[in-house]
Structures are given as structure tokens and as C-alpha cells.
Amino acid sequence: MKYYIKAFLFIFAFSLFSCQDLVEGINENPNGITIEDVDGSLFLTGAMLANSSAQAGHLNRISGMYSGQLTGLSSLYSNIYGYSISTAESIGTWSRIYIGIVPNVRHIRNTLPNDDLLQGICKVLEAQAIGTGAALFGDVPYTQINQADIDDPIFDDQISVLNAAIALLDDAISDLNGAGSRGLDLDIYYGGDATKWAAAANTLKARFLMMQRDYSAAYSAALNGISSYDGNMQHIPRGDASIAEGDKNLFWEILEGSRAGDIGSADSYLAGLLDPSSDTYRGNAKTDETARGMYSYIFETGGSDNLGIIEQFEPQNLVSFEENHLILAEAGARTAGFDTGLQHLNEFRAWLNGGGRLNANFSGESYLYDAYTADDFASGGMENTDGMDSSRALLREIIEERYVSGFGQFMPFDDARRLRKGEDDIAVPFPLNTAAASQHPERFPYSDDELNSNSNAPEDPGIFAKTAVNK
């Protein structure tokens, strides 16, 4: 691992240096370039791009298949959809975390120790990266990574890594609360807005606490989390519309490339939930999902068919208002009671009813999200026709909303694993695919590169092995 980190940092630093004025320092020794010669803040954009790929790239699409939101139709994705997945599929995400993100943000922190804004931003990015790694893989290296005298870091247990990520987020929040915002072009998420970064840190903290079922602490963190859509942390494509390649929506890119026809929404459970003509449609007298169903549908043919959630310039959520407010709803219902959960759910539905989570291509289509009342969740009510306890009926609706609104993030896959534990079974179906109905993916395989290069890497337990937080 150490070799790759050093190589990446040098290449990245050299590429930045090569963009400087070609005549500046012409008499200096060209062989004397070191990483320390490069302004540490210049590593920030690269780390963020790596983070976007880790959060919204290949493994995210696979998680969509494994939680019933996408269908693998052909070639590679068809095989993965049938649970035939190799350790090679994790190489990209693993390298984004351990090569593209953590070394870069630590370099920034080491070179700019008195810059509270950059310190806070970098801590959020590291916590997001390593927490995501623990959530996806289970036990992962952390305490011994990026140490000059350690070539083969040990794998730390999943829960300790999640807790370390939470602690780092607390540090980040403290830094950001004490830092002033400033224009920062290298920050492609928030442009140097410390307040938005602090809110995102609180939402991430709530996310990792939800994974551990610490609902009270998750609710408290989410109260300080992202409170509006314009606070979302997003990958925002900035490419040229006239050029097929370049910075575009990451899902759009693969369907415009070699994966056209391989993956889409056809016959997925999510598509059925949002289709008024489907037997599994979730709509009712207060809910019309027509517009959101059209916005969320992914055509495997790619191109101009996809004008919604993967339109070429459609932003991709990495940490979102949707996630934060639905944490408030679920965690609030579990800890503060029915009324609190219903209040937050209706606040979210009011946002949807104003056109939230639609772009201009679908905002003119039919949609409706009227407020629910307690009677709707009473036995025999609109949202409780099977007569369960009203509080559990409310939770079912909230979690189903998380399932729909979390499309494009890891949230549905995280919830599917969290809610399979017996005490959390509230009759919410999270169908995966039918290839192996008796087994459900619980994790992703370790990166092939790590397994082959780290003598402390464990034998990969397979995708059906539950990780510590879900045992």
C-alpha cells in the first residue's frame, strides 16, 4: 500500500507543477521537485474527485442492483446481478479511498496546520472515505495506513473504524465552526462555505450512527445536519455538452460508453414502486409518484433517453438533505415517538410537493405528496391496511421513502442490511434479485490489489458474510 501512495502523490504533485508558468524559476534545478514544493491546497480537488467516484461509481451501481433498484441486463453487470462478483470489482473504489483521498487530505493537513477551514474539510473527506470503506467492506485498514515504517497495515474491526470516523467528524465540526468561510475555487463541493461543510459533517455522523442503530445520537446529529437541498454535497458535472467524454454524470458516462445496454431500471423493484400501472405501485390518494418515477427511470440504451437522475449534467448526491431529513424521521419515530416521526416525514413530503428531487425535464409531470395524518397509520388506515401497530406502520412508510429517495446513494443498501436483523423487521420488503433468493449480499469483496499486496489482509469471507454492525 505504501508504494502506491507515494507514487500517486508524486505524479499528482508533478502534474500540478507542470501547469505553472513555464519560465518561472528557469534557472532552478528541474530535478529538485518535491511534494513539499507544491501548495498543499492544490491536492483538494483531486481528493474530491476521487471521493465522488468512490461514492457514486461502480460499487454504488452494484449496490443498487443488490437492493432491488437496478437490473443487470447484460455482460459484466448481468453476471454481478447474479451474484458472480470478483475481487477485481473493488479495486477502483478501494484505490480511491486509500490512494486518491486519504493521502491527499492528510498531506493538506500536514502542510497547512493552521488553516481551520481546510483542516475541517479534509477531516470530513477522510471520515467520509474511511467510513464508507468500513460500511462496504467490513474490517478495513485504518490505524496503520500512511505510515512510512509500515508496508502492510493491519485490518481494524469495522465498528472501531466507524467510531473513528465519527470522532474525526466531531473534530472537523469543531474546526469548521471556528473557521470563517472564504471563496475557495478548489473546493468543488461547497466553494469554501464552512457552514455547509459542518452541516454535511453532521449528516455523515448521523449516517454512521444509524448504521450502528444508535438512533438517539443519530437524531441529535441530524438536527444539525443538511437542512435544505442547496446544502447537498454533490458531484456536479462541469463538462462540455458538445464533447461526449469529459466531466459528466458518472452513470450517464458508462451508458454512453462500453456499458450501453448492460444496466438499467427494467423490471426493478424500485421502478415498480414508482409506476402507477404496476401492481406494486406505492401511490395512494395522497401520493402521486408519476413524475418521480419518470425522473428516476434509467434506460439501458443511454443517451438522450436519460433526461432525469442520470442526465449528463444532473448532479449526483453524495450527502444529502433527503438522507438527513429521513434520518430525522426514522430516528425521531424510534426515539421521540410517533408524532415526531410523522412531523419530519410530512416536512419532507412538503418539499417533494414543491417539486423537490425533480429537474426541469419532469417538473411539469403529475406529482402529489399531501401531508399524512395519524389516522392514515391507524389500523385499517391508508398506510396500514394490514393492521399492524401504528408506530410500525409509520416506520414502514418512512423506510420505504428512504429507499426511494436514497436512489443513487448507498443508503438503500445500508438500510437493507441494517433492517434484516430480526428486531428491526417491520415488513418492508427489500428484494434483491432472484438469482439467490435465500442469500443476500452483506458486503463487497476486498480489492484484489490489497489481497495480493498486503500480508496482513484476511481471506475474503465472501459477499454473504455479515459484517459486525449487522450480526
C-alpha positions in Angstrom: 0.0 0.0 0.0 2.8 2.4 0.9 4.4 2.2 -2.6 1.1 3.2 -4.4 0.5 6.1 -2.1 4.0 7.6 -2.7 3.7 7.1 -6.5 0.3 8.7 -6.6 1.4 11.7 -4.6 4.4 12.3 -6.7 2.6 12.0 -10.0 -0.2 14.3 -8.8 2.3 16.9 -7.5 4.2 16.8 -10.7 1.1 17.3 -12.8 0.2 20.4 -10.8 3.7 21.7 -11.0 3.7 21.3 -14.8 0.8 23.7 -15.1 2.8 26.6 -13.6 4.4 29.3 -15.7 7.0 27.6 -17.8 9.6 30.3 -17.4 9.2 30.7 -13.6 12.3 29.5 -11.9 14.0 28.6 -15.2 17.4 28.5 -13.5 16.4 26.2 -10.7 17.2 22.5 -10.7 14.4 20.7 -12.5 15.2 17.5 -10.7 14.7 19.1 -7.3 10.9 18.9 -7.3 9.4 17.5 -4.1 5.8 17.2 -2.9 6.6 19.9 -0.3 7.2 22.4 -3.2 3.5 22.2 -4.1 0.9 24.3 -2.3 -0.9 21.7 -0.1 -4.4 23.1 -1.0 -3.8 22.1 -4.6 -4.4 18.5 -3.7 -8.0 19.2 -2.6 -9.8 19.0 -5.9 -8.2 15.7 -6.7 -9.3 14.2 -3.4 -12.8 15.4 -4.0 -13.0 13.9 -7.5 -11.7 10.6 -6.0 -14.4 10.9 -3.4 -17.1 11.5 -6.0 -16.0 8.3 -7.8 -15.9 6.3 -4.6 -19.4 7.4 -3.5 -21.2 7.4 -6.9 -19.2 5.0 -9.1 -19.1 1.3 -9.8 -19.8 -0.2 -6.4 -22.7 2.3 -5.9 -24.3 0.9 -9.1 -23.8 -2.6 -7.8 -25.3 -1.7 -4.5 -28.4 -0.5 -6.5 -28.7 -4.0 -8.1 -28.2 -5.7 -4.7 -31.1 -3.6 -3.2 -33.6 -4.1 -6.0 -33.2 -0.6 -7.5 -31.4 -1.6 -10.7 -31.2 -4.6 -13.0 -28.1 -6.1 -14.5 -29.1 -6.9 -18.1 -26.0 -8.0 -20.0 -22.3 -8.7 -19.8 -20.4 -7.7 -16.6 -23.4 -6.3 -14.8 -25.6 -9.3 -15.7 -23.0 -11.6 -14.0 -22.7 -9.3 -11.0 -26.5 -9.2 -10.8 -26.4 -12.9 -10.4 -24.0 -12.5 -7.5 -21.0 -13.6 -9.5 -18.6 -10.8 -8.4 -14.8 -10.9 -8.2 -12.4 -9.1 -6.0 -11.4 -7.1 -9.1 -14.6 -5.1 -9.0 -13.5 -3.4 -5.7 -10.1 -2.2 -7.0 -11.4 1.2 -8.2 -13.3 2.2 -5.0 -10.5 0.8 -2.7 -7.9 2.8 -4.6 -10.0 6.0 -4.5 -10.2 5.7 -0.7 -6.6 4.7 0.1 -4.7 6.4 -2.7 -6.9 9.2 -4.0 -8.4 10.6 -0.8 -6.7 9.8 2.5 -3.1 10.5 1.4 -4.1 13.8 -0.3 -6.1 15.2 2.6 -3.5 14.2 5.1 -0.9 16.0 3.0 -3.0 19.1 3.1 -3.5 18.9 6.8 0.2 18.4 7.4 1.3 21.3 5.2 -1.4 23.8 6.4 -1.9 23.0 10.1 -3.2 26.5 11.0 -5.9 26.7 8.3 -9.1 25.7 10.2 -11.3 25.6 7.1 -9.0 23.2 5.2 -8.4 21.2 8.3 -12.1 20.7 8.7 -12.8 20.0 5.1 -10.0 17.4 4.9 -11.2 15.7 8.1 -14.7 15.4 6.7 -13.4 13.9 3.4 -11.2 11.4 5.3 -14.1 10.4 7.6 -16.4 10.0 4.7 -14.0 7.9 2.8 -12.9 5.6 5.6 -16.4 5.3 7.0 -17.7 4.3 3.6 -15.0 1.7 3.3 -15.9 0.2 6.6 -19.6 0.2 5.7 -19.0 -1.5 2.3 -16.2 -4.0 3.2 -16.3 -4.6 6.9 -12.9 -4.7 8.6 -10.5 -2.4 6.8 -7.0 -0.9 7.3 -7.0 2.4 9.1 -4.9 2.9 12.2 -1.7 1.9 10.4 -2.2 3.4 7.0 0.2 6.0 5.5 2.9 5.3 8.0 6.4 5.3 6.5 7.6 2.3 8.5 4.6 0.1 7.9 4.2 -1.6 4.5 1.3 -3.9 5.4 -1.2 -2.3 7.7 -3.5 -4.4 9.8 -7.2 -4.6 9.2 -9.1 -2.8 12.0 -12.5 -4.0 13.0 -15.5 -2.4 11.3 -17.1 -0.8 14.4 -13.8 0.8 15.6 -13.3 2.3 12.2 -16.9 3.7 12.1 -16.3 5.2 15.6 -13.0 6.6 14.5 -14.8 8.3 11.5 -17.4 9.7 13.9 -14.7 11.1 16.2 -12.9 12.6 13.2 -16.2 14.3 12.2 -16.5 15.8 15.6 -13.0 17.3 15.2 -14.0 18.5 11.8 -17.2 20.2 13.1 -15.2 21.9 15.8 -12.7 23.2 13.2 -15.4 24.3 10.8 -17.5 26.1 13.5 -14.4 28.1 14.4 -13.4 28.8 10.8 -14.7 31.5 8.6 -16.0 30.8 5.1 -14.0 32.1 2.2 -14.0 31.7 -1.6 -12.2 28.5 -2.4 -12.3 27.5 -6.1 -10.5 24.3 -5.4 -13.5 23.2 -3.2 -15.8 21.8 -5.9 -18.5 20.8 -3.4 -19.1 23.9 -1.4 -16.7 26.6 -2.6 -15.3 27.2 0.9 -18.6 27.5 2.8 -17.7 26.4 6.3 -21.4 26.3 7.4 -22.3 23.9 4.6 -19.3 21.7 5.4 -20.3 21.5 9.1 -23.8 20.5 8.2 -22.6 17.8 5.9 -20.3 16.5 8.6 -23.3 16.2 11.0 -25.2 14.3 8.4 -22.3 11.9 7.8 -22.1 11.4 11.6 -25.8 10.6 11.7 -25.3 8.2 8.8 -22.6 6.2 10.6 -24.6 6.2 13.9 -27.7 4.9 12.0 -25.6 2.0 10.8 -24.9 1.1 14.4 -28.6 1.6 15.4 -27.7 4.4 17.8 -30.9 6.2 16.8 -30.9 8.7 19.6 -27.4 10.0 18.8 -28.2 9.9 15.1 -31.3 12.1 15.6 -29.2 14.6 17.6 -26.6 14.8 14.9 -29.1 15.1 12.1 -30.7 18.1 13.9 -27.5 20.0 12.9 -27.2 18.3 9.5 -28.1 19.4 6.0 -31.3 21.3 6.2 -32.1 22.2 2.6 -31.4 20.9 -0.9 -28.9 23.6 -1.6 -26.7 22.2 1.1 -26.3 18.9 -0.6 -22.8 17.6 -1.2 -22.9 16.7 -4.8 -20.8 15.6 -7.7 -21.7 18.4 -10.2 -20.7 17.6 -13.8 -19.0 20.6 -15.5 -18.0 19.1 -18.8 -18.6 20.4 -22.3 -22.0 19.4 -23.8 -20.5 19.2 -27.2 -18.0 16.6 -26.2 -19.1 13.0 -25.3 -16.2 12.5 -23.0 -15.2 14.6 -20.0 -16.8 15.6 -16.7 -20.4 14.2 -16.9 -22.8 12.3 -14.7 -20.9 9.2 -13.8 -23.8 6.8 -14.5 -24.5 8.6 -17.9 -20.8 8.2 -18.8 -20.9 4.4 -18.6 -24.1 4.0 -20.6 -22.6 6.3 -23.3 -19.5 4.1 -23.3 -18.8 0.4 -23.2 -21.7 -0.5 -20.8 -24.6 0.6 -23.0 -27.4 -2.0 -22.6 -25.8 -3.6 -19.6 -27.7 -2.0 -16.6 -30.9 -0.1 -16.1 -34.2 0.1 -14.3 -36.1 -2.5 -16.3 -38.1 -4.9 -14.1 -36.5 -3.4 -10.9 -38.5 -3.3 -7.7 -37.9 0.5 -7.4 -39.4 1.1 -10.9 -42.5 -0.9 -9.9 -42.9 1.2 -6.7 -43.0 4.4 -8.8 -45.0 3.2 -11.7 -48.8 3.9 -11.5 -49.5 0.9 -13.8 -47.6 -1.6 -11.6 -49.2 -3.9 -9.1 -46.5 -2.8 -6.6 -47.1 0.9 -7.0 -46.8 2.8 -3.7 -49.1 5.7 -4.6 -52.4 6.4 -2.9 -55.0 9.2 -2.6 -52.3 11.5 -1.1 -49.3 10.3 -3.2 -48.8 10.5 -7.0 -45.3 9.2 -8.0 -45.7 9.7 -11.7 -43.1 12.4 -12.1 -40.6 10.9 -9.7 -41.0 7.5 -11.4 -40.2 9.1 -14.8 -37.3 11.1 -13.4 -35.8 8.1 -11.7 -36.1 5.6 -14.5 -32.8 4.6 -16.2 -32.9 3.4 -19.8 -30.1 1.0 -20.5 -29.9 2.5 -24.0 -28.2 5.6 -22.6 -28.0 8.9 -24.4 -31.0 11.2 -24.8 -33.4 8.7 -23.3 -32.0 9.5 -19.9 -33.1 13.1 -19.0 -33.7 12.5 -15.3 -31.5 11.3 -12.5 -28.6 10.4 -14.8 -28.9 13.2 -17.4 -25.4 14.0 -18.5 -25.2 17.2 -16.3 -27.5 16.0 -13.5 -25.8 16.4 -10.1 -25.3 13.2 -8.1 -25.9 13.3 -4.3 -23.1 12.2 -2.0 -24.5 13.5 1.2 -28.0 15.0 1.0 -30.9 16.8 2.6 -33.0 13.8 1.6 -30.9 11.5 3.7 -30.7 13.9 6.6 -34.4 14.6 6.9 -35.3 11.0 6.6 -32.8 10.2 9.4 -34.8 12.7 11.4 -38.0 11.0 10.5 -36.9 7.4 11.2 -34.7 8.1 14.2 -37.2 10.5 15.6 -40.0 8.0 15.3 -37.9 5.4 17.0 -36.8 7.6 19.9 -39.0 10.6 20.3 -42.2 8.9 19.2 -44.9 8.8 16.5 -45.7 12.5 16.4 -42.1 13.5 15.9 -41.6 10.9 13.1 -44.8 12.0 11.3 -43.8 15.7 11.6 -40.5 15.1 9.9 -42.0 12.8 7.2 -44.6 15.5 6.4 -41.9 18.2 6.2 -40.1 16.1 3.7 -43.3 15.4 1.7 -43.9 19.2 1.6 -40.5 19.6 0.0 -41.4 16.9 -2.6 -44.8 18.5 -3.2 -42.9 21.7 -4.1 -41.1 19.8 -6.9 -38.1 18.6 -4.9 -36.0 16.0 -6.5 -37.2 16.7 -10.0 -35.4 18.5 -12.7 -36.9 20.8 -15.4 -37.5 17.9 -17.7 -40.0 16.3 -15.4 -41.2 19.1 -13.1 -44.3 19.5 -15.3 -45.4 15.9 -14.9 -48.0 14.8 -12.4 -47.0 14.5 -8.7 -48.6 14.9 -5.3 -47.4 14.5 -1.7 -50.1 15.6 0.7 -49.5 15.5 4.4 -50.3 12.3 6.2 -52.4 12.3 9.4 -52.3 9.9 12.3 -55.5 8.3 11.0 -53.6 7.2 7.9 -51.4 4.9 10.0 -54.1 3.6 12.4 -55.2 0.0 11.8 -57.1 -0.1 8.6 -55.9 3.3 7.5 -54.5 4.3 4.1 -51.0 3.3 5.1 -51.9 0.4 7.4 -54.3 -1.9 5.6 -52.7 -4.9 7.2 -53.5 -3.8 10.8 -50.0 -3.5 12.4 -49.2 -1.2 15.2 -49.4 2.4 14.0 -45.9 3.3 15.0 -44.5 0.4 13.0 -46.7 1.4 10.1 -45.2 4.8 10.2 -41.7 3.4 10.3 -42.5 1.2 7.3 -43.6 4.3 5.3 -40.5 6.3 6.3 -38.1 3.5 5.4 -39.8 3.0 2.1 -39.3 6.7 1.5 -35.7 6.3 2.4 -35.5 3.5 -0.1 -36.9 5.7 -2.9 -35.2 8.9 -2.1 -31.8 7.3 -1.5 -31.6 6.0 -5.0 -28.1 6.9 -6.3 -26.5 6.8 -2.8 -25.6 3.8 -0.7 -28.5 4.4 1.7 -30.8 1.7 0.4 -28.1 -0.9 0.5 -27.1 0.2 4.0 -30.8 0.1 5.1 -31.4 -3.3 3.5 -28.6 -4.8 5.6 -29.5 -2.9 8.8 -33.1 -3.9 8.7 -32.6 -7.6 8.1 -31.9 -8.0 11.8 -34.9 -9.6 13.4 -35.7 -6.9 15.9 -35.9 -4.3 13.1 -38.1 -6.4 10.8 -41.1 -4.1 10.1 -42.3 -5.9 7.0 -40.6 -3.7 4.5 -39.5 -5.7 1.5 -36.0 -5.1 0.2 -36.0 -7.6 -2.6 -32.6 -8.1 -4.3 -32.6 -10.2 -7.4 -34.0 -13.7 -7.7 -30.7 -15.4 -8.6 -30.1 -16.5 -5.0 -33.3 -15.7 -3.0 -32.1 -17.4 0.2 -29.0 -15.3 0.4 -28.5 -11.5 0.4 -25.3 -9.6 -0.2 -23.9 -8.1 3.1 -20.7 -6.6 1.9 -18.4 -6.1 -1.1 -15.2 -8.2 -1.6 -11.9 -6.8 -0.7 -9.8 -5.3 -3.5 -7.8 -7.8 -5.4 -4.8 -5.5 -5.2 -4.9 -5.3 -1.4 -5.3 -9.0 -1.1 -2.3 -9.6 -3.2 0.0 -7.0 -1.7 -0.8 -6.9 2.0 0.4 -9.8 4.1 -2.0 -8.8 6.8 -5.0 -9.0 4.6 -7.5 -11.6 5.7 -9.1 -14.2 3.5 -12.1 -12.5 1.9 -15.2 -14.0 3.5 -17.5 -13.5 0.5 -20.4 -11.2 -0.1 -22.9 -13.1 2.0 -20.9 -12.8 5.3 -22.5 -10.3 7.6 -20.3 -7.5 8.9 -20.0 -6.7 12.6 -22.7 -4.0 12.7 -25.3 -6.3 11.2 -24.6 -9.5 13.0 
